[in-house]
Amino acid sequence: MPNATLERPLIQVAGIADAEEAALLVACGVRFLGFPLGLDVHREDLTRDRAAAVIAALPPGVRAVLITYRKRAREIEALCDLLGAGIVQVHGEIDVGEVAKLKRTVVKSLVVGRDDLDATVEAFSPHVAAFITDTFDPATGASGATGKTHDWRISRRLVETSPRPVILAGGLTPRNVRQALLEVRPAGVDVHTGVEGADGRKERAKVERFVAEARAAFAEIGAR
């Protein structure tokens, strides 16, 4: 079902480089792995075939999420089929009619600093399982994986008013994720560059701390 329920609380790490990195994340307790493919600004982390191989080797209970800027439901469905991904996170200028055609669990981006957030929530809520906030970078035109935070008061308001769960993303790190969760109280968090080292690969110590801080905050706010 397009609007199937996602597990809560949710911790997602995006930008998987290879099977070794996926295994590291799983070992650290991450159960949602994001694979950005079909992008508009950023370089893809790995090819579609390699992503499909990584996803096929994931253990039971770990879920692959396609993160894409593709605009047509047919293209998105074909890419999900190739990868074996049951969840798709849609970004960019996609028409609500195309999202309504998707036969996957759909998460729709809400880009703070660019989107008309209230209008987007109203239009897409009937067709998605959740929303994910993120940060627009006017310097690069990127809407996601910017490494920048936004005004968390905006995300808190979305959490309070959206009929669908809201996942918080945008500049999260092991240092700020606990405070972000306490202030915003979202259904989940997503991190990409915030747990990477200078070489662009995920660092075990950063991932472990991020997961620990997020779990502690979720427990404190009683997320479920």
Secondary structure, 3 states (H helix, E strand, C coil): CCCCCCCCCEEEEECCCCHHHHHHHHHCCCCEEEEECCCCCCCCCCCHHHHHHHHHCCCCCCEEEEEECCCCHHHHHHHHHHHCCCEEEECCCCCHHHHHHCCCEEEEEEEECCCCHHHHHHHHHHHCCEEEEEEEECCCCEECCCCCCCCHHHHHHHHHHCCCCEEECCCCCCCCHHHHHHHHCCCEEEECHHHECCCCCECHHHHHHHHHHHHHHHHHHCCC
